[in-house]
Amino acid sequence: MTRKKSTSAKPAVKKKKKIVKKTAARPVLLVTGLSGAGLSSALKGLEDIGYKAVDNLPISLVEPLLAMKQGQGAAVAIGIDSRTWDFTAAGLQKLAAALRAKREMRVSLLFINCQDSVLQQRYTETRRLHPQAVDRPVADGVALERQMMRPLLKEADQVIDTSDLKPHDLHRILEGYFSLDDKRGLCVLVTSFGFRNGLPREADLVFDVRFLDNPHWDAKLRPLSGRDAPVAAKIKADKGYKPFFRNLTQMLEPLLPLYARAGKRYLTIAVGCTGGRHRSVFTAEELNRWLQKKGVASQLRHRDLERWAQQQFHRIREDKKSSGKTTKKRGKAA
């Protein structure tokens, strides 16, 4: 008898699969825009929220900078505008396209914009030379630069207009759009405004409350604002207010989670009336309270209320000056 050979084979050793950890894409923010619009302030604000900021870097040095071993993975904000040595709009567009093709980077182009009249006023007040107006009027330099930058304005992922913004407003908007905290949810800014002073340029949703009775036409309420109880009572008594506010909140409640799911981090809701002092202020206050009760991170701003208060202050001061001059003249005449 022949013995059968054992056919029992040793079990195959399973090779362990190497677990490859996916590294998060590096945030790279290219910051450009109009001279005098606030590029330096924007870079400082971005630095405050965790970005490594570099200003006025030649386009040809951007890729070598990002390739350096030092600071690899750190979020970077790079300022490039018409002052840069090798600047051209086409050159910056080409750079943005090349960086976007790299999977290890998450590239955004931010354009800081501003109205021509505001830019001219800023240069006049500071007495600084516009980079495109060394031998010509500021207005010509602003117009020339705007033409140069137009292709970048069209291509920008995000545009921030600083015409009506204060430094802390700009900082808040930058943090809302470009925060490095991935766990942070949607942040909502509620702002009141007056249509006579123009729409807020950063607004995502705009609601008009000019259909409500205007407290301006009541002599007792005119000097007050929407923050004052008598004005609040007047607006609440309007038959159109409650249905409007109910419909507004019913629309926003399912809409806000959809914005958050789509990856939007910052939403600006603007409420406007004629002057931005009574109806819009009260409604914005109420909407902000409703959002906070719902657990939404919200902030409140009254764009034109402070402007009105400053106008009132200057008017009172001028009236006192003129009355003082009149008293002196009467004294001399006597």
C-alpha positions in Angstrom: 0.0 0.0 0.0 1.2 3.4 -0.9 0.7 6.2 1.5 -1.1 9.2 0.2 0.9 12.4 0.4 -0.5 15.0 2.7 -2.2 17.7 0.7 -2.9 20.0 3.6 -1.3 23.3 2.8 -0.5 26.0 5.3 -3.0 28.8 5.4 -1.9 31.8 3.3 -0.8 34.7 5.4 -3.0 37.8 4.7 -1.0 40.8 4.0 -2.0 43.8 6.1 -3.1 46.7 4.0 -1.3 49.8 4.6 -3.5 52.5 6.0 -2.8 55.7 4.1 -3.8 58.7 6.1 -5.4 61.4 3.9 -4.0 64.8 4.7 -6.2 67.8 4.5 -5.6 70.1 1.5 -3.6 73.1 2.4 -5.6 76.4 2.4 -3.9 78.9 0.0 -5.6 82.3 -0.4 -4.5 84.7 -3.1 -5.6 88.2 -2.1 -5.8 90.9 -4.7 -7.9 94.0 -5.5 -7.8 97.7 -5.8 -5.1 99.9 -4.1 -6.6 101.6 -1.1 -9.4 99.1 -0.8 -7.9 97.5 2.3 -5.6 94.6 1.1 -3.2 95.2 4.0 -6.1 95.2 6.5 -7.4 92.0 5.0 -4.0 90.3 5.3 -3.8 91.4 9.0 -7.3 90.0 9.6 -6.4 86.7 8.0 -3.2 86.5 10.0 -5.4 87.0 13.2 -7.4 83.9 12.3 -4.4 81.7 11.7 -3.1 82.3 8.2 0.6 83.0 7.4 0.4 86.3 5.6 2.9 87.5 2.9 2.3 90.8 1.2 3.4 92.1 -2.2 5.1 88.9 -3.3 6.2 88.7 -6.9 4.1 86.1 -8.8 7.2 84.2 -9.9 8.1 83.5 -6.3 4.8 82.2 -5.1 5.3 78.6 -6.1 8.8 78.4 -4.7 7.5 79.8 -1.5 4.8 77.2 -1.2 7.3 74.4 -2.1 9.5 75.3 0.9 9.7 72.6 3.6 9.3 75.2 6.3 5.7 75.8 7.1 4.4 73.0 4.9 0.7 72.4 5.5 0.2 75.8 7.1 -2.6 78.0 5.7 -1.2 80.9 3.6 -2.6 84.2 2.5 -0.5 85.9 -0.2 -1.2 89.6 -1.2 -0.6 90.3 -4.9 -1.7 93.6 -6.5 -0.7 96.2 -9.1 2.3 97.3 -6.9 3.9 93.9 -7.4 7.0 93.9 -9.6 6.0 91.4 -12.2 2.2 91.9 -11.8 -0.2 91.2 -14.7 -3.8 90.1 -14.3 -3.1 87.3 -16.8 0.0 86.2 -14.8 -2.1 85.9 -11.6 -4.8 84.0 -13.4 -2.2 81.6 -14.7 -0.8 81.1 -11.2 -4.2 80.5 -9.7 -4.9 77.9 -12.4 -1.6 76.1 -11.7 -2.1 76.0 -8.0 -5.7 74.8 -8.3 -4.4 71.8 -10.3 -2.5 70.6 -7.2 -4.6 68.2 -5.1 -2.7 69.0 -1.9 -3.9 72.7 -2.0 -7.3 74.3 -1.6 -6.9 77.5 -3.5 -9.2 80.6 -3.4 -8.9 84.0 -5.1 -10.1 86.9 -2.9 -10.8 90.3 -4.5 -10.9 93.4 -2.2 -13.1 95.9 -4.0 -14.2 99.5 -3.2 -16.2 102.4 -4.8 -14.2 104.9 -6.9 -15.4 107.9 -4.8 -14.4 106.2 -1.6 -10.9 105.3 -2.9 -10.4 108.9 -4.1 -11.4 110.2 -0.7 -9.1 107.8 1.1 -6.1 108.9 -1.0 -7.0 112.6 -0.6 -7.2 112.2 3.2 -3.9 110.3 3.6 -2.1 112.3 0.9 -0.5 109.1 -0.4 0.3 108.6 -4.1 -1.8 106.0 -5.9 0.5 103.4 -7.6 -1.0 104.1 -11.0 -1.2 107.9 -10.5 2.3 109.0 -9.9 2.1 111.7 -12.6 -1.7 112.1 -13.0 -4.8 112.8 -10.9 -5.9 110.1 -8.4 -9.2 109.6 -10.3 -7.2 108.6 -13.4 -5.1 106.1 -11.5 -8.2 104.5 -9.9 -9.9 104.2 -13.3 -6.7 102.7 -14.9 -6.2 100.2 -12.1 -9.8 99.1 -12.2 -9.5 98.3 -15.9 -6.3 96.3 -15.2 -8.0 94.3 -12.4 -11.3 93.6 -14.2 -10.4 90.1 -15.3 -9.5 89.1 -11.7 -12.7 90.6 -10.4 -14.7 88.3 -12.7 -12.7 85.3 -11.8 -12.6 85.8 -8.0 -14.1 83.1 -5.7 -15.0 85.8 -3.2 -15.4 89.6 -3.5 -15.5 91.9 -0.5 -16.5 95.5 -1.0 -15.0 97.7 1.8 -16.8 100.9 0.8 -19.0 100.9 3.9 -17.0 98.6 6.2 -15.0 99.4 9.3 -11.9 97.3 10.2 -13.8 95.1 12.7 -16.6 94.5 10.1 -14.0 93.4 7.5 -12.4 91.1 10.1 -15.7 89.5 10.9 -16.5 88.9 7.3 -13.1 87.3 6.7 -13.5 85.0 9.6 -16.9 84.0 8.4 -15.7 83.2 4.9 -12.2 81.8 5.6 -12.2 80.4 9.1 -9.8 77.5 9.6 -12.1 75.9 12.1 -13.8 73.0 10.2 -16.2 72.2 13.0 -17.6 75.7 12.9 -21.1 75.9 11.5 -23.0 78.6 9.6 -22.6 82.1 11.0 -25.3 84.7 10.2 -24.9 88.4 10.1 -28.1 90.4 10.4 -27.8 94.0 9.2 -30.3 96.9 9.0 -29.8 99.5 6.3 -31.5 102.4 4.5 -32.3 102.1 0.8 -31.5 105.8 0.3 -27.9 104.9 1.1 -27.7 101.9 -1.2 -27.9 98.2 -0.7 -25.2 96.5 1.5 -22.8 95.0 -1.1 -22.1 91.9 1.1 -25.8 90.9 1.5 -26.9 87.4 0.5 -30.6 87.9 1.3 -32.4 91.3 1.3 -35.8 92.0 2.8 -37.7 95.2 2.3 -39.9 96.5 5.3 -40.9 99.8 3.8 -44.5 98.6 3.6 -44.8 99.1 7.4 -46.1 102.4 8.9 -43.1 104.7 9.1 -42.4 106.1 12.6 -40.5 109.0 11.0 -43.8 110.8 10.4 -44.6 110.8 14.1 -42.9 113.9 15.6 -42.4 112.1 19.0 -40.9 109.0 17.5 -38.7 110.7 14.8 -35.7 111.3 17.0 -35.8 107.7 18.3 -34.6 104.5 16.7 -35.9 101.0 16.3 -34.1 100.0 19.5 -36.5 102.3 21.6 -39.7 100.8 23.1 -42.1 103.4 21.7 -40.9 102.7 18.2 -41.0 99.0 18.8 -44.6 99.3 20.0 -45.6 101.4 16.9 -44.2 98.8 14.5 -45.6 95.8 16.3 -49.1 97.5 16.2 -48.9 97.5 12.4 -51.2 94.7 11.1 -48.7 93.7 8.4 -45.8 93.1 10.8 -46.7 89.8 12.5 -47.6 87.9 9.2 -44.4 89.2 7.6 -42.2 88.2 10.4 -43.9 84.8 10.7 -43.4 84.1 7.0 -39.8 85.3 7.1 -38.8 82.9 9.9 -40.8 80.0 8.4 -38.8 80.5 5.2 -35.4 80.8 7.0 -35.8 77.9 9.3 -35.4 75.1 6.7 -33.2 77.3 4.5 -30.3 77.8 6.9 -29.4 74.1 7.3 -29.3 73.8 3.5 -26.8 76.6 3.3 -24.7 74.9 6.0 -24.9 71.5 4.2 -23.7 73.2 1.0 -20.6 74.3 2.8 -21.5 78.0 3.2 -20.0 79.3 6.4 -21.2 82.9 6.4 -24.6 84.4 5.5 -25.6 88.0 5.5 -29.3 88.9 5.9 -30.1 92.5 5.2 -33.3 94.2 6.3 -34.0 97.6 4.7 -36.3 100.6 5.2 -36.1 104.1 3.8 -33.5 105.6 6.2 -32.3 102.6 8.1 -33.3 104.0 11.5 -36.7 102.7 12.6 -38.4 99.8 10.9 -35.3 98.0 9.6 -33.5 98.4 12.9 -36.4 96.9 14.9 -36.9 94.0 12.5 -33.2 93.2 12.5 -33.2 93.2 16.3 -36.1 90.8 16.4 -34.6 88.5 13.7 -31.3 88.3 15.5 -33.1 87.3 18.8 -35.1 84.6 16.9 -31.9 83.2 15.4 -30.2 83.0 18.7 -33.2 81.2 20.3 -32.8 78.7 17.5 -29.2 78.1 18.4 -27.8 79.8 15.3 -24.5 81.7 15.7 -25.6 85.3 14.7 -24.3 88.8 14.9 -26.1 92.1 14.6 -25.1 95.3 12.8 -27.0 98.6 12.1 -25.2 100.0 9.1 -26.9 103.4 8.9 -27.9 104.0 12.5 -24.4 105.1 13.5 -24.1 107.3 10.4 -27.4 109.0 11.4 -26.2 109.6 15.0 -23.0 111.2 13.7 -25.0 113.5 11.4 -27.2 114.5 14.4 -24.1 115.2 16.5 -22.5 117.4 13.8 -25.8 119.2 13.2 -26.2 120.0 16.9 -22.6 121.2 17.1 -23.0 123.4 14.1 -26.3 124.8 15.5 -24.5 125.7 18.7 -21.7 127.4 16.8 -24.1 129.4 14.7 -26.2 130.4 17.8 -23.0 131.4 19.6 -21.9 133.7 16.7 -25.4 135.2 16.6 -25.2 136.0 20.4 -21.8 137.6 20.0 -23.0 139.8 17.1 -26.0 140.9 19.2 -23.7 141.7 22.1 -21.5 143.9 19.9 -24.5 145.7 18.4 -25.8 146.4 21.9 
